[in-house]
Amino acid sequence: MDPRMIAGAPPGARLTIAALTGLRLDTRTEPGCFRAWVSSTVRQQEKALVIWEEGRTEHTLYELSDRQVWEEVVAAYFQWVRWGEPRRDRFGLTVGPEGQRHWLDTPSRVIG
């Protein structure tokens, strides 16, 4: 999966990734090179770096933890696609004594 496709997706995709995985995606584009850093919002040591370079058909992946965070990002992205690529305004968050719950369209449709 081309990491630029995930990075360039609408905000609803990143929100889905965060809600389902607890991971954050940061990107940087330079002439001929694209980098995506994935990091856990909870555990600092859970990280990955994905590098795409112009002229190459494959990207380079560095997993910097035992957790395969890039695979989780890709899986969450495709879940967002299966949901019909919902926009950010279709998501919500409920916080209560039991903790927080992310939902899609209605609080009864909890996603993470």
Buried (B, 14 or more C-beta within 10 A) or exposed (E): EEBBEBBEBEEBBBBBBBBBBBBBBEBEEEEEEBBBBBBBEEEEEBBBBBBBEEEEEEBEBEBBBEBBBBBBBBBBBBBBEEBEEBEEEBBBEEEEEEEEBBBBEEEEEEBB
